[in-house]
Amino acid sequence: MISIDPTDPDPDTTGADGYAVNAQYYDLIFPAAQRDAMSAALTTLLPGARRVVEIGAGTGQFTEVLVANLPEDGEVFAVEPAAVMRAALTTRLAALGAPPVTVLPDDALTAEVNGPVDAVVLLHVLTHFSPVDRRALWARWVPRLTPGGLVVVDVQAPQTPVDVPPTVMPGRTLGRRRYDTVSRAAVEGDGLVWTVTYRVHEGDRLVSEDSVSFPSFIASDAVLHAELREVGCRPVTDPPAGVLAWRAGNGPG
Ligand SMILES: C[S@@+](CC[C@H](N)C(=O)[O-])C[C@H]1O[C@@H](n2cnc3c(N)ncnc32)[C@H](O)[C@@H]1O
């Protein structure tokens, strides 16, 4: 179990230690309904976006969707600081041939992309950003958007800091083994500490379990709308299910 040291003056907020455990299970335990909803949302929102930045690309399950929605001369910049997640990302991308994806092994607050971009996509990553870091994130990326350029995030859950009792999430089966997780969260300060246990079963036997804990920041829809309004973005009305989206400046709706 990874413990969080509240006295650490420079804590790792990317969750990199947690992903060192999580990465091997990531695609196996990711809920299919959530993956389908996010993929559908990107396919609705992104056609027309030529240069797309994906922050926290992880294993690349949505990078693939971004690539599929690019115009012929389009490109994706996939920002992913955790080496273990990048290994899955580059393997997935290599299996596609030579997709136009530049992998940036950087933190979102320091990653560089030359020239303006048409969309910045952040799925399942805002949890790692404190309110101060979120403001730095918007301040860094929104000015890089073309007029009318998009910011897309998944709707955060929970929307307020509340304890979440242990909940089993079924995962997938590979060969003889079945994967699932037990997740719980405890309120700590303004946020949560999630503890996720990854379990591997064979028949009725529990083969192994790995637990990690990581801090999680809460960003309600109202807070995100206020933050994005402050940096000159306006909300996309009726966004696809599961996401929030904004457009920069006064570009086309
Ligand atoms: C829960 S995963 C989401 C991966 C992918 N977006 C998805 O939805 O499947 C969060 C990812 O964000 C990355 N991440 C965490 N902090 C980050 C930061 N400060 N800048 C960029 N990426 C970060 C992690 O390394 C991890 O791969």
The ligand as an SDF file (V2000), in Angstrom:
LIG
                    3D

 27 29  0  0  0  0  0  0  0  0999 V2000
   -6.7920    7.7130  -14.5390 C   0  0  0  0  0  0  0  0  0  0  0  0
   -5.5480    7.8910  -15.7550 S   0  0  0  0  0  0  0  0  0  0  0  0
   -6.5200    8.3880  -17.1670 C   0  0  0  0  0  0  0  0  0  0  0  0
   -5.9300    7.9240  -18.4560 C   0  0  0  0  0  0  0  0  0  0  0  0
   -6.7940    8.2170  -19.6800 C   0  0  0  0  0  0  0  0  0  0  0  0
   -7.0200    9.6330  -19.8320 N   0  0  0  0  0  0  0  0  0  0  0  0
   -8.1070    7.4930  -19.5620 C   0  0  0  0  0  0  0  0  0  0  0  0
   -9.1350    8.1610  -19.3480 O   0  0  0  0  0  0  0  0  0  0  0  0
   -8.1220    6.2580  -19.6430 O   0  0  0  0  0  0  0  0  0  0  0  0
   -4.7780    9.4430  -15.3050 C   0  0  0  0  0  0  0  0  0  0  0  0
   -3.5080    9.6760  -16.0860 C   0  0  0  0  0  0  0  0  0  0  0  0
   -3.1090   11.0330  -15.8810 O   0  0  0  0  0  0  0  0  0  0  0  0
   -1.7090   11.0790  -15.7160 C   0  0  0  0  0  0  0  0  0  0  0  0
   -1.3780   12.2940  -14.9570 N   0  0  0  0  0  0  0  0  0  0  0  0
   -1.4350   12.4650  -13.6100 C   0  0  0  0  0  0  0  0  0  0  0  0
   -1.0040   13.7040  -13.2920 N   0  0  0  0  0  0  0  0  0  0  0  0
   -0.6760   14.3230  -14.4490 C   0  0  0  0  0  0  0  0  0  0  0  0
   -0.1440   15.6020  -14.7640 C   0  0  0  0  0  0  0  0  0  0  0  0
    0.1350   16.4830  -13.7990 N   0  0  0  0  0  0  0  0  0  0  0  0
    0.0880   15.9080  -16.0550 N   0  0  0  0  0  0  0  0  0  0  0  0
   -0.1990   15.0100  -17.0410 C   0  0  0  0  0  0  0  0  0  0  0  0
   -0.7050   13.7710  -16.7980 N   0  0  0  0  0  0  0  0  0  0  0  0
   -0.9260   13.4250  -15.5180 C   0  0  0  0  0  0  0  0  0  0  0  0
   -1.3820    9.7810  -14.9800 C   0  0  0  0  0  0  0  0  0  0  0  0
   -0.0210    9.4220  -15.1400 O   0  0  0  0  0  0  0  0  0  0  0  0
   -2.3540    8.7990  -15.6130 C   0  0  0  0  0  0  0  0  0  0  0  0
   -1.8030    8.1250  -16.7050 O   0  0  0  0  0  0  0  0  0  0  0  0
  1  2  1  0
  2  3  1  0
  2 10  1  0
  3  4  1  0
  4  5  1  0
  5  6  1  0
  5  7  1  0
  7  8  2  0
  7  9  1  0
 10 11  1  0
 11 12  1  0
 11 26  1  0
 12 13  1  0
 13 14  1  0
 13 24  1  0
 14 15  1  0
 14 23  1  0
 15 16  2  0
 16 17  1  0
 17 18  1  0
 17 23  2  0
 18 19  1  0
 18 20  2  0
 20 21  1  0
 21 22  2  0
 22 23  1  0
 24 25  1  0
 24 26  1  0
 26 27  1  0
M  CHG  2   2   1   9  -1
M  END
$$$$
